């Protein structure tokens, strides 16, 4: 047989394999998506699938899904008017079958999803987003079952209203982008958020400008209601202006201006046996309060010997997942409907391993370095101690702080100019009394 014939047979075989893989990925997607939607609805009843219409194709498919948001029980709806109103949302997806997904790479399927709005909602959204598509959702499902979803909220600049009750003058933001990766069992997730800018201006002069907000989380469900792993937060700048009340403004009071620059925070929690260990650290380049400049700042902290089962139980009793699972929340002042004795036993179990915490914060100031430190250690706390508040006597607390002596008075004097000297005098008197009573040590620490 000639080499050309072998080549033709090879090409035909590759084509058949590709067509087979494409057909199989489309079929497998339908099954995988059905299982994931069912799993989400079982774990979080606040989200239910009302309708699903899948229109299969060979190379691509389309799908319409109607989701109901909110709890459907008669006696309880935490979503109503608080988390999410009882409503329905329709999503339309265009699905490209694998194995080759263009810019999305290699995978089972790639998808592009968009919410479907009625004509009235479209008209309102067009005013806010200036005709741009409000929300873009895209992603892919890999052959491992992992789902990667990317969401992009378009830029906005609008004035909410002109009436007497319209307190906000203008809101604007640059595109918000979120990337979320979940495994097929919903036990592992890796999330990223990036928001370049958010600006809010009130008619009374209050304003906020946020720039360069980033959030990343990589966590694993170690126990039900307990995710552990890494968290990281970043912020380029936060500016806030808070005007003085009308009376103080007439007396010479000035608006308070606060800005924070280049903030980074990170933390990690791990499970060692049955106990949670955590550590965190953070840095800040600069803090401005009116005309005072501080920085850089540094934070370190940690906790150890935290009982994992107790934290999971507390999350079940009081955490966000309780609402997402549509579990009743008591309105009679009790502990969210739980037995008070159960809560006491739970806290005693939490404190039994003698947990400890520590935190340290250093801040540069024009007058010198300021620092604050704290250590807490529980020792031998029993259930009776928790019930009688005797636990407070078995928690060792150590504090250590150092401040340049001129700093408290200088900060306290910000505000009304005519009261500055009196505030400085009162602050200095407090320091002198602390020194005389051995509560404060000059040029040292305790």
C-alpha positions, 0 to 999 in steps of 0.5 A: 500500500502506498504511503499516500493511502496510509496518510488518507487512512490516518486523516480519516481516523483522526477525523473520526476520533475528533468527531467522536470526541466532540459528540461524546463531550456534548453528551457528557456535558449534559449529564455533568451539568445535570448532576452539578445543578442537582448537587447545588440545589441539594446543598444550597436550597436557596437556589433551585432549578425551575426549568432547563431546556437543553438543545443538543447539537453536534459541534455546539449546543444551547441551553436555557435555565430558569433559576429560582432564588430565595427560600420557598418555605411558608414560615421562613425566608431569610432571602426575602428583603435581605440576601436575595428577594424571591425572584427568578432569573433566566440564563441562556448559554451557548456551548462549544463541544470539546476537545479543542475550545479555541482560546479556552484551551483543551476541555470538555466544553466551553460556554458563554452565558448571559442573563435574559431580561424583559424589555422593561429591565433592558431599558433600565439597564441601558440607562445605567450601562450606556448600552453595554452588556451588563454581565458577561459569563464564560468558562469551561468544564474540564474532563476532570469535572472542574468548572472554571467560570469567568464573570465580568460586570461592565463599567458604570457611571450614573446618577441614581436620582434627583429627588429629595430622598436621593442621597447619592449623587453619582456612582461609577466603577470600572469593569469588575472581573471574577474568576471561580474554579470549582471541582465536580464535588464542590469541595475545592474552590479557587476564586479571584476578584479584581475591581480597578475602581469604585467611586461613590459621591453623596450630595452632602459631600461624603465620598469614597474612592476605591482603587485596585481591589483584589481578592483571592481565595484557595480553599478546601472543604475540610468538614461540612460547613468548614473551608480552610486554605489561603486568602489574600487581599490587596488594595491600591488606594482608599480615599474617604471624605466625611464632612463636618456636621452643619453646626461644626462647619459653621464653627470652623470645622473641616471635613475629615479626609482619610486615605490608605495606600497600598494595603496587602493582607494574607492569611492561611488556615490549616488542619492538623489532626483535629485542630485549626492553626492559622497565621496572617500578615499584612503591610500598609505603605501609607495612612493619611488622616487630614494633614497627618501622615503615618506609615509604613505599617505592618501586621502579624497575627495567628491562632493555634489549637482551634477545635475544627468540629466546634468551628464547623458547628458554629458556622452551621449555627450562625454562618451564611450557609445556614441561610443558603440552606433555608434553615429557620432563624429564630426571631425570639432572641434565642440563639438562632433557635438552638438549645442554649445548653448546646451552645455552652457545650460547644464553646466549652469544646472549642476552649478545651484544647487551650487555644491561643491567639496573638496579634502585633501591629507596628506603625511609623509616625512623624514622631516615631514608631508606634506599636501594639501587641496582644496575646491571649491564652485559654487554660483549663476552661470547663463547661461550668466555667463557660456557663458561669462566665468563670472562663474569663478568669482562665484566659491570660491576656497580655498587652504591650503598646508603645507610642511617641508621647506627643502623638496622642495629643496631636491626633486628638487635637484634629477637629475644632481648632478652638478646642485643640489646646484643651484636648492636648492638655487633657491628653497629656494629663492622662499620660502623666497620671498613667505614669504616676500610677505605674500604668504607663512607662516612659521610654520603655515597655511593659 
